[in-house]
């Protein structure tokens, strides 16, 4: 694999550099998303549609752990990118050591908390009726793998901060392929049901964690740790927390949304309606992978060049990232508008031995998912401004505006909308909340991004 130096972040042409950073990130996200997507298809066909709903109930927990790892990873990576840009290797090493200690400390505490409150958390996340038992099986087993998940998510962000996106891509590909292989063995061959789905997920976490650990002890990493850097430093922790809180808040809000949506939709249509949202949720993770790849590729470029005071390159990276992401988002939008029926049918079993209840749920899901999908993705072409805008503030170390813009769509607009509109419009009120919040958040983010660019990049560059 080609050896890449972080210094290239400050010298290569932005367009070429963004592609080099974004393509591996996008491929990694694609494979990881395909893993979730195909995993859901396997579960739906080999276990049943109730099993898809059960896994969807547990997703808030997985999202929150991934959020912790990403928060610590991206928060620290912003510091590392700027430290490498200003040739401060000592600060980069100290930050990375603190990230490792913090990740394992928090996730181990989370295991104890999650096991103690298991019977309260699952119904709270929408695991009611026939969903509870399979959701509990999956939840308890997967919970033991959360330290591995947290370390993997943290480590892959740091790998990107070093300017080595291909290694970060491999860190996502290996566990994704492993999970699908284990799904086949545990669910289809051994017929372990929900137990098999959960153990396949844990093995995927272990594979990812092992590869990330290997990267940092190999010659490919510039961050060569010593024991002294693992000791927590209050000042470093404050910086990681202030920037990482942005990512944590965003992902925590995603978990809250799953909690609210599962309960609202269960009240509107029972297990079948939760299964509809489970499919929509998978597509939200999968379909936008190229846009998320651009965002991930943009972060180290903006952070490094800002740290090196190459402000013209920072400005160029913003414009290029928005353009590329908008084009890709439009392509995704067109595909989802044309083929929603075909997408929905992939998740449903054609097994002739299905019970009457399962057949009824499948028919409901196939009828309701296409229109819901069209509404949910209706504003997709404009989301590039949201994502790149919030990512820019995070990359340059401005935690407060990054946090506020990150929460704008889901926290300030979407959650109030789904709490209000379904009372008047029922199911339609849930789905139209997505494009309305997208439009409002894009307007707000665009205004503040333009204002910051003029103030920080244009005027400072002139001076």
KOLROPA-236797 format. One record per residue (C-alpha): residue number from 1; y negated, x, z negated; residue in three letters. Coordinates in nm, 3 decimals. Layout:
// KOLROPA-236797
- nr	py	px	pz	rest
- NUM	Y	X	Z	ALA
...
This chain:
// KOLROPA-236797
- nr	py	px	pz	rest
- 1	0.000	0.000	0.000	UNK
- 2	-0.346	0.126	0.095	UNK
- 3	-0.530	0.291	-0.192	UNK
- 4	-0.879	0.146	-0.229	UNK
- 5	-1.168	0.283	-0.432	UNK
- 6	-1.411	0.056	-0.615	UNK
- 7	-1.694	0.254	-0.450	UNK
- 8	-1.619	0.079	-0.121	UNK
- 9	-1.764	-0.237	-0.275	UNK
- 10	-2.106	-0.077	-0.243	UNK
- 11	-2.076	0.080	0.101	UNK
- 12	-1.872	-0.124	0.351	UNK
- 13	-2.037	-0.397	0.566	UNK
- 14	-2.050	-0.722	0.368	UNK
- 15	-1.872	-0.938	0.625	UNK
- 16	-1.583	-0.696	0.660	UNK
- 17	-1.573	-0.634	0.285	UNK
- 18	-1.568	-1.005	0.203	UNK
- 19	-1.278	-1.062	0.440	UNK
- 20	-1.093	-0.763	0.290	UNK
- 21	-1.146	-0.899	-0.062	UNK
- 22	-1.105	-1.270	0.014	UNK
- 23	-0.797	-1.270	0.239	UNK
- 24	-0.560	-1.118	-0.021	UNK
- 25	-0.712	-1.344	-0.289	UNK
- 26	-0.669	-1.647	-0.063	UNK
- 27	-0.311	-1.553	0.024	UNK
- 28	-0.232	-1.507	-0.345	UNK
- 29	-0.385	-1.844	-0.429	UNK
- 30	-0.208	-2.001	-0.131	UNK
- 31	0.132	-1.874	-0.240	UNK
- 32	0.066	-1.975	-0.600	UNK
- 33	-0.051	-2.320	-0.484	UNK
- 34	0.244	-2.353	-0.248	UNK
- 35	0.462	-2.271	-0.546	UNK
- 36	0.311	-2.562	-0.741	UNK
- 37	0.329	-2.786	-0.434	UNK
- 38	0.688	-2.705	-0.337	UNK
- 39	0.788	-2.710	-0.704	UNK
- 40	0.657	-3.068	-0.720	UNK
- 41	0.841	-3.158	-0.401	UNK
- 42	1.165	-3.013	-0.542	UNK
- 43	1.116	-3.193	-0.873	UNK
- 44	1.031	-3.521	-0.700	UNK
- 45	1.331	-3.505	-0.469	UNK
- 46	1.587	-3.355	-0.709	UNK
- 47	1.485	-3.513	-1.041	UNK
- 48	1.256	-3.807	-0.956	UNK
- 49	0.895	-3.927	-0.936	UNK
- 50	0.884	-3.975	-1.314	UNK
- 51	0.950	-3.601	-1.347	UNK
- 52	0.642	-3.526	-1.131	UNK
- 53	0.434	-3.743	-1.364	UNK
- 54	0.587	-3.565	-1.667	UNK
- 55	0.491	-3.220	-1.537	UNK
- 56	0.144	-3.354	-1.457	UNK
- 57	0.108	-3.455	-1.821	UNK
- 58	0.186	-3.098	-1.934	UNK
- 59	-0.051	-2.942	-1.678	UNK
- 60	-0.353	-2.958	-1.913	UNK
- 61	-0.171	-2.719	-2.146	UNK
- 62	-0.085	-2.477	-1.865	UNK
- 63	-0.438	-2.505	-1.731	UNK
- 64	-0.585	-2.427	-2.070	UNK
- 65	-0.370	-2.116	-2.117	UNK
- 66	-0.447	-2.004	-1.763	UNK
- 67	-0.810	-2.074	-1.851	UNK
- 68	-0.792	-1.844	-2.152	UNK
- 69	-0.648	-1.564	-1.941	UNK
- 70	-0.896	-1.623	-1.660	UNK
- 71	-1.186	-1.649	-1.903	UNK
- 72	-1.103	-1.319	-2.069	UNK
- 73	-1.021	-1.166	-1.731	UNK
- 74	-1.326	-1.281	-1.535	UNK
- 75	-1.563	-1.238	-1.831	UNK
- 76	-1.448	-0.880	-1.881	UNK
- 77	-1.422	-0.815	-1.507	UNK
- 78	-1.790	-0.892	-1.460	UNK
- 79	-1.862	-0.619	-1.715	UNK
- 80	-1.609	-0.383	-1.553	UNK
- 81	-1.747	-0.435	-1.200	UNK
- 82	-2.102	-0.359	-1.313	UNK
- 83	-1.983	-0.066	-1.527	UNK
- 84	-1.797	0.087	-1.233	UNK
- 85	-2.103	0.024	-1.014	UNK
- 86	-2.317	0.224	-1.257	UNK
- 87	-2.045	0.494	-1.310	UNK
- 88	-1.985	0.398	-1.674	UNK
- 89	-1.607	0.440	-1.693	UNK
- 90	-1.603	0.450	-2.075	UNK
- 91	-1.745	0.098	-2.096	UNK
- 92	-1.498	-0.027	-1.836	UNK
- 93	-1.202	0.115	-2.033	UNK
- 94	-1.322	-0.023	-2.365	UNK
- 95	-1.370	-0.366	-2.209	UNK
- 96	-1.022	-0.367	-2.056	UNK
- 97	-0.858	-0.264	-2.386	UNK
- 98	-1.035	-0.544	-2.569	UNK
- 99	-0.923	-0.791	-2.301	UNK
- 100	-0.556	-0.704	-2.362	UNK
- 101	-0.574	-0.737	-2.741	UNK
- 102	-0.774	-1.059	-2.722	UNK
- 103	-0.539	-1.222	-2.471	UNK
- 104	-0.220	-1.169	-2.670	UNK
- 105	-0.382	-1.256	-3.004	UNK
- 106	-0.513	-1.592	-2.885	UNK
- 107	-0.204	-1.699	-2.689	UNK
- 108	0.033	-1.624	-2.978	UNK
- 109	-0.175	-1.842	-3.208	UNK
- 110	-0.170	-2.112	-2.942	UNK
- 111	0.211	-2.123	-2.943	UNK
- 112	0.222	-2.207	-3.313	UNK
- 113	-0.049	-2.469	-3.278	UNK
- 114	0.114	-2.626	-2.974	UNK
- 115	0.458	-2.655	-3.131	UNK
- 116	0.325	-2.801	-3.455	UNK
- 117	0.137	-3.084	-3.282	UNK
- 118	0.383	-3.144	-2.995	UNK
- 119	0.449	-3.512	-3.070	UNK
- 120	0.078	-3.588	-3.089	UNK
- 121	-0.038	-3.386	-2.788	UNK
- 122	0.200	-3.526	-2.527	UNK
- 123	0.099	-3.895	-2.571	UNK
- 124	-0.265	-3.786	-2.588	UNK
- 125	-0.227	-3.623	-2.246	UNK
- 126	-0.083	-3.944	-2.100	UNK
- 127	0.287	-3.883	-2.174	UNK
- 128	0.368	-4.242	-2.262	UNK
- 129	0.654	-4.477	-2.185	UNK
- 130	0.926	-4.321	-1.974	UNK
- 131	0.719	-4.006	-1.924	UNK
- 132	0.735	-3.887	-2.288	UNK
- 133	1.089	-3.745	-2.311	UNK
- 134	1.092	-3.536	-1.990	UNK
- 135	0.736	-3.419	-2.062	UNK
- 136	0.837	-3.298	-2.409	UNK
- 137	1.135	-3.104	-2.273	UNK
- 138	0.916	-2.927	-2.019	UNK
- 139	0.628	-2.867	-2.261	UNK
- 140	0.829	-2.704	-2.542	UNK
- 141	1.008	-2.457	-2.314	UNK
- 142	0.701	-2.360	-2.111	UNK
- 143	0.496	-2.306	-2.426	UNK
- 144	0.694	-1.991	-2.511	UNK
- 145	0.582	-1.831	-2.185	UNK
- 146	0.209	-1.874	-2.238	UNK
- 147	0.137	-1.514	-2.354	UNK
- 148	0.288	-1.392	-2.028	UNK
- 149	0.078	-1.640	-1.830	UNK
- 150	-0.237	-1.542	-2.017	UNK
- 151	-0.185	-1.170	-1.957	UNK
- 152	-0.106	-1.226	-1.589	UNK
- 153	-0.422	-1.428	-1.526	UNK
- 154	-0.636	-1.180	-1.719	UNK
- 155	-0.484	-0.878	-1.548	UNK
- 156	-0.516	-1.009	-1.192	UNK
- 157	-0.891	-1.061	-1.245	UNK
- 158	-0.928	-0.702	-1.363	UNK
- 159	-0.733	-0.576	-1.061	UNK
- 160	-0.986	-0.748	-0.834	UNK
- 161	-1.271	-0.597	-1.035	UNK
- 162	-1.131	-0.254	-0.948	UNK
- 163	-1.163	-0.347	-0.580	UNK
- 164	-0.786	-0.374	-0.521	UNK
- 165	-0.731	-0.732	-0.403	UNK
- 166	-0.395	-0.660	-0.232	UNK
- 167	-0.235	-0.577	-0.565	UNK
- 168	-0.382	-0.895	-0.717	UNK
- 169	-0.233	-1.087	-0.425	UNK
- 170	0.114	-0.943	-0.490	UNK
- 171	0.079	-1.034	-0.860	UNK
- 172	0.058	-1.399	-0.751	UNK
- 173	0.316	-1.387	-0.471	UNK
- 174	0.603	-1.237	-0.673	UNK
- 175	0.620	-1.506	-0.944	UNK
- 176	0.562	-1.785	-0.694	UNK
- 177	0.861	-1.687	-0.483	UNK
- 178	1.063	-1.627	-0.799	UNK
- 179	0.981	-1.972	-0.934	UNK
- 180	1.097	-2.146	-0.617	UNK
- 181	1.422	-1.947	-0.614	UNK
- 182	1.484	-2.029	-0.981	UNK
- 183	1.403	-2.396	-0.912	UNK
- 184	1.680	-2.404	-0.654	UNK
- 185	1.930	-2.237	-0.888	UNK
- 186	1.843	-2.422	-1.209	UNK
- 187	1.763	-2.770	-1.074	UNK
- 188	1.968	-2.808	-0.755	UNK
- 189	2.270	-2.583	-0.815	UNK
- 190	2.311	-2.600	-1.195	UNK
- 191	2.160	-2.950	-1.230	UNK
- 192	1.959	-2.862	-1.542	UNK
- 193	1.690	-3.120	-1.466	UNK
- 194	1.363	-3.076	-1.658	UNK
- 195	1.513	-2.785	-1.854	UNK
- 196	1.569	-2.604	-1.526	UNK
- 197	1.214	-2.669	-1.403	UNK
- 198	1.073	-2.530	-1.729	UNK
- 199	1.288	-2.216	-1.738	UNK
- 200	1.207	-2.145	-1.373	UNK
- 201	0.838	-2.154	-1.466	UNK
- 202	0.887	-1.914	-1.757	UNK
- 203	1.074	-1.665	-1.542	UNK
- 204	0.785	-1.682	-1.294	UNK
- 205	0.543	-1.592	-1.575	UNK
- 206	0.764	-1.297	-1.676	UNK
- 207	0.776	-1.161	-1.320	UNK
- 208	0.398	-1.180	-1.285	UNK
- 209	0.336	-1.020	-1.623	UNK
- 210	0.577	-0.735	-1.542	UNK
- 211	0.409	-0.656	-1.213	UNK
- 212	0.057	-0.660	-1.360	UNK
- 213	0.168	-0.428	-1.641	UNK
- 214	0.326	-0.195	-1.385	UNK
- 215	0.001	-0.178	-1.186	UNK
- 216	-0.205	-0.061	-1.482	UNK
- 217	0.036	0.218	-1.579	UNK
- 218	0.074	0.335	-1.218	UNK
- 219	-0.148	0.574	-1.024	UNK
- 220	-0.307	0.280	-0.842	UNK
- 221	-0.532	0.181	-1.132	UNK
- 222	-0.854	0.360	-1.227	UNK
- 223	-0.834	0.212	-1.579	UNK
- 224	-0.616	0.452	-1.777	UNK
- 225	-0.600	0.312	-2.128	UNK
- 226	-0.570	0.495	-2.457	UNK
- 227	-0.475	0.333	-2.787	UNK
- 228	-0.832	0.358	-2.917	UNK
- 229	-0.955	0.114	-2.652	UNK
- 230	-0.725	-0.160	-2.782	UNK
- 231	-0.926	-0.181	-3.104	UNK
- 232	-1.153	-0.484	-3.092	UNK
- 233	-1.523	-0.405	-3.058	UNK
- 234	-1.763	-0.680	-3.162	UNK
- 235	-2.028	-0.598	-2.903	UNK
- 236	-1.776	-0.592	-2.620	UNK
- 237	-1.620	-0.916	-2.744	UNK
- 238	-1.959	-1.085	-2.740	UNK
- 239	-2.013	-0.987	-2.378	UNK
- 240	-1.662	-1.096	-2.274	UNK
- 241	-1.702	-1.424	-2.461	UNK
- 242	-2.044	-1.508	-2.321	UNK
- 243	-1.931	-1.461	-1.962	UNK
- 244	-1.571	-1.570	-2.010	UNK
- 245	-1.684	-1.890	-2.176	UNK
- 246	-1.801	-2.002	-1.833	UNK
- 247	-1.449	-1.987	-1.689	UNK
- 248	-1.293	-2.121	-2.008	UNK
- 249	-1.530	-2.416	-2.010	UNK
- 250	-1.457	-2.496	-1.647	UNK
- 251	-1.082	-2.485	-1.696	UNK
- 252	-1.101	-2.664	-2.031	UNK
- 253	-1.294	-2.943	-1.860	UNK
- 254	-1.014	-2.958	-1.601	UNK
- 255	-0.767	-3.011	-1.886	UNK
- 256	-0.988	-3.283	-2.035	UNK
- 257	-1.009	-3.449	-1.694	UNK
- 258	-0.630	-3.452	-1.663	UNK
- 259	-0.611	-3.605	-2.011	UNK
- 260	-0.865	-3.876	-1.923	UNK
- 261	-0.728	-3.943	-1.576	UNK
- 262	-0.367	-3.973	-1.693	UNK
- 263	-0.465	-4.225	-1.958	UNK
- 264	-0.708	-4.422	-1.739	UNK
- 265	-0.463	-4.440	-1.450	UNK
- 266	-0.169	-4.527	-1.678	UNK
- 267	-0.371	-4.824	-1.803	UNK
- 268	-0.451	-4.926	-1.445	UNK
- 269	-0.105	-4.894	-1.295	UNK
- 270	0.148	-4.735	-1.530	UNK
- 271	0.372	-4.441	-1.443	UNK
- 272	0.330	-4.502	-1.069	UNK
- 273	-0.046	-4.452	-1.082	UNK
- 274	-0.003	-4.129	-1.280	UNK
- 275	0.236	-4.011	-1.008	UNK
- 276	-0.033	-4.080	-0.744	UNK
- 277	-0.277	-3.857	-0.931	UNK
- 278	-0.006	-3.592	-0.974	UNK
- 279	0.015	-3.562	-0.594	UNK
- 280	-0.365	-3.562	-0.559	UNK
- 281	-0.387	-3.292	-0.827	UNK
- 282	-0.140	-3.073	-0.642	UNK
- 283	-0.345	-3.105	-0.324	UNK
- 284	-0.666	-3.019	-0.511	UNK
- 285	-0.501	-2.692	-0.612	UNK
- 286	-0.336	-2.624	-0.278	UNK
- 287	-0.568	-2.743	-0.001	UNK
- 288	-0.877	-2.550	-0.109	UNK
- 289	-0.706	-2.212	-0.139	UNK
- 290	-0.918	-2.044	0.135	UNK
- 291	-1.240	-2.154	-0.033	UNK
- 292	-1.122	-2.028	-0.372	UNK
- 293	-1.019	-1.705	-0.201	UNK
- 294	-1.374	-1.653	-0.072	UNK
- 295	-1.508	-1.719	-0.422	UNK
- 296	-1.269	-1.470	-0.582	UNK
- 297	-1.349	-1.210	-0.317	UNK
- 298	-1.723	-1.262	-0.364	UNK
- 299	-1.724	-1.195	-0.740	UNK
- 300	-1.654	-0.818	-0.746	UNK
- 301	-1.879	-0.757	-0.444	UNK
- 302	-2.178	-0.930	-0.603	UNK
- 303	-2.112	-0.775	-0.946	UNK
- 304	-2.070	-0.418	-0.821	UNK
- 305	-2.376	-0.423	-0.594	UNK
- 306	-2.590	-0.589	-0.860	UNK
- 307	-2.486	-0.316	-1.104	UNK
- 308	-2.574	-0.054	-0.840	UNK
- 309	-2.910	-0.230	-0.775	UNK
- 310	-2.828	-0.285	-0.408	UNK
- 311	-3.004	-0.620	-0.406	UNK
- 312	-3.013	-0.667	-0.029	UNK
- 313	-2.634	-0.644	-0.024	UNK
- 314	-2.609	-0.898	-0.306	UNK
- 315	-2.823	-1.144	-0.112	UNK
- 316	-2.623	-1.086	0.206	UNK
- 317	-2.298	-1.141	0.018	UNK
- 318	-2.421	-1.481	-0.107	UNK
- 319	-2.515	-1.602	0.240	UNK
- 320	-2.198	-1.472	0.401	UNK
- 321	-1.972	-1.617	0.131	UNK
- 322	-2.132	-1.963	0.157	UNK
- 323	-2.102	-1.960	0.537	UNK
- 324	-1.737	-1.855	0.541	UNK
- 325	-1.642	-2.095	0.260	UNK
- 326	-1.820	-2.390	0.425	UNK
- 327	-1.638	-2.336	0.754	UNK
- 328	-1.300	-2.318	0.582	UNK
- 329	-1.375	-2.623	0.364	UNK
- 330	-1.455	-2.826	0.675	UNK
- 331	-1.125	-2.732	0.837	UNK
- 332	-0.939	-2.838	0.520	UNK
- 333	-1.135	-3.165	0.512	UNK
- 334	-1.033	-3.254	0.868	UNK
- 335	-0.666	-3.192	0.799	UNK
- 336	-0.663	-3.407	0.486	UNK
- 337	-0.843	-3.695	0.656	UNK
- 338	-0.590	-3.703	0.942	UNK
- 339	-0.256	-3.654	0.764	UNK
- 340	-0.267	-3.811	0.413	UNK
- 341	0.037	-4.037	0.472	UNK
- 342	0.254	-3.749	0.584	UNK
- 343	0.145	-3.541	0.285	UNK
- 344	0.225	-3.818	0.037	UNK
- 345	0.572	-3.876	0.183	UNK
- 346	0.670	-3.511	0.122	UNK
- 347	0.675	-3.569	-0.254	UNK
- 348	0.905	-3.872	-0.250	UNK
- 349	1.284	-3.874	-0.255	UNK
- 350	1.489	-4.054	0.012	UNK
- 351	1.800	-4.050	-0.207	UNK
- 352	1.996	-4.373	-0.162	UNK
- 353	2.105	-4.362	-0.527	UNK
- 354	1.754	-4.421	-0.667	UNK
- 355	1.720	-4.698	-0.925	UNK
- 356	1.520	-5.012	-0.854	UNK
- 357	1.237	-4.884	-1.075	UNK
- 358	1.224	-4.551	-0.893	UNK
- 359	1.218	-4.727	-0.554	UNK
- 360	0.931	-4.947	-0.672	UNK
- 361	0.734	-4.645	-0.795	UNK
- 362	0.793	-4.460	-0.466	UNK
- 363	0.667	-4.757	-0.263	UNK
- 364	0.356	-4.784	-0.482	UNK
- 365	0.282	-4.412	-0.453	UNK
- 366	0.323	-4.412	-0.076	UNK
- 367	0.089	-4.710	-0.044	UNK
- 368	-0.190	-4.588	-0.274	UNK
- 369	-0.197	-4.208	-0.226	UNK
- 370	-0.344	-4.183	0.130	UNK
- 371	-0.662	-4.382	0.060	UNK
- 372	-0.706	-4.207	-0.276	UNK
- 373	-0.673	-3.867	-0.107	UNK
- 374	-0.939	-3.952	0.152	UNK
- 375	-1.186	-4.049	-0.120	UNK
- 376	-1.113	-3.750	-0.341	UNK
- 377	-1.174	-3.499	-0.059	UNK
- 378	-1.458	-3.688	0.112	UNK
- 379	-1.728	-3.432	0.014	UNK
- 380	-1.516	-3.118	0.065	UNK
- 381	-1.736	-2.962	0.340	UNK
- 382	-2.027	-2.909	0.098	UNK
- 383	-1.845	-2.764	-0.205	UNK
- 384	-1.905	-2.402	-0.097	UNK
- 385	-2.256	-2.409	-0.243	UNK
- 386	-2.120	-2.526	-0.580	UNK
- 387	-1.854	-2.259	-0.607	UNK
- 388	-2.050	-1.960	-0.477	UNK
- 389	-2.363	-2.059	-0.669	UNK
- 390	-2.190	-2.072	-1.005	UNK
- 391	-1.988	-1.758	-0.926	UNK
- 392	-2.306	-1.561	-0.845	UNK
- 393	-2.457	-1.614	-1.189	UNK
- 394	-2.128	-1.517	-1.351	UNK
- 395	-2.096	-1.203	-1.136	UNK
- 396	-2.440	-1.073	-1.237	UNK
- 397	-2.387	-1.142	-1.608	UNK
- 398	-2.612	-1.446	-1.654	UNK
- 399	-2.385	-1.654	-1.871	UNK
- 400	-2.601	-1.957	-1.953	UNK
- 401	-2.690	-2.068	-1.596	UNK
- 402	-2.333	-1.986	-1.487	UNK
- 403	-2.198	-2.211	-1.762	UNK
- 404	-2.435	-2.498	-1.688	UNK
- 405	-2.372	-2.491	-1.313	UNK
- 406	-1.997	-2.462	-1.367	UNK
- 407	-2.000	-2.773	-1.585	UNK
- 408	-2.236	-2.969	-1.361	UNK
- 409	-1.979	-3.130	-1.134	UNK
- 410	-1.690	-3.199	-1.369	UNK
- 411	-1.862	-3.219	-1.707	UNK
- 412	-2.206	-3.366	-1.645	UNK
- 413	-2.123	-3.594	-1.351	UNK
- 414	-1.750	-3.655	-1.300	UNK
- 415	-1.641	-3.738	-1.656	UNK
- 416	-1.920	-3.996	-1.713	UNK
- 417	-1.842	-4.150	-1.374	UNK
- 418	-1.468	-4.197	-1.441	UNK
- 419	-1.547	-4.345	-1.781	UNK
- 420	-1.784	-4.602	-1.630	UNK
- 421	-1.693	-4.687	-1.267	UNK
- 422	-1.329	-4.797	-1.324	UNK
- 423	-1.458	-5.067	-1.558	UNK
- 424	-1.632	-5.228	-1.260	UNK
- 425	-1.431	-5.112	-0.956	UNK
- 426	-1.085	-5.049	-1.099	UNK
- 427	-0.877	-4.790	-0.913	UNK
- 428	-1.148	-4.741	-0.648	UNK
- 429	-1.393	-4.642	-0.923	UNK
- 430	-1.169	-4.352	-1.018	UNK
- 431	-1.141	-4.211	-0.667	UNK
- 432	-1.504	-4.246	-0.557	UNK
- 433	-1.612	-4.054	-0.867	UNK
- 434	-1.491	-3.736	-0.694	UNK
- 435	-1.726	-3.733	-0.389	UNK
- 436	-2.023	-3.867	-0.586	UNK
- 437	-1.999	-3.586	-0.841	UNK
- 438	-1.953	-3.331	-0.559	UNK
- 439	-2.274	-3.439	-0.386	UNK
- 440	-2.480	-3.442	-0.707	UNK
- 441	-2.348	-3.103	-0.823	UNK
- 442	-2.416	-2.945	-0.483	UNK
- 443	-2.779	-3.059	-0.491	UNK
- 444	-2.833	-2.918	-0.840	UNK
- 445	-2.654	-2.588	-0.770	UNK
- 446	-2.833	-2.537	-0.439	UNK
- 447	-3.172	-2.580	-0.606	UNK
- 448	-3.108	-2.330	-0.885	UNK
- 449	-2.933	-2.077	-0.661	UNK
- 450	-3.226	-2.070	-0.419	UNK
- 451	-3.473	-2.036	-0.706	UNK
- 452	-3.278	-1.744	-0.857	UNK
- 453	-3.238	-1.564	-0.525	UNK
- 454	-3.613	-1.574	-0.462	UNK
- 455	-3.695	-1.465	-0.817	UNK
- 456	-3.432	-1.195	-0.873	UNK
- 457	-3.329	-1.064	-0.533	UNK
- 458	-3.620	-1.114	-0.293	UNK
- 459	-3.908	-1.020	-0.526	UNK
- 460	-3.722	-0.730	-0.692	UNK
- 461	-3.618	-0.594	-0.353	UNK
- 462	-3.980	-0.606	-0.236	UNK
- 463	-4.091	-0.417	-0.547	UNK
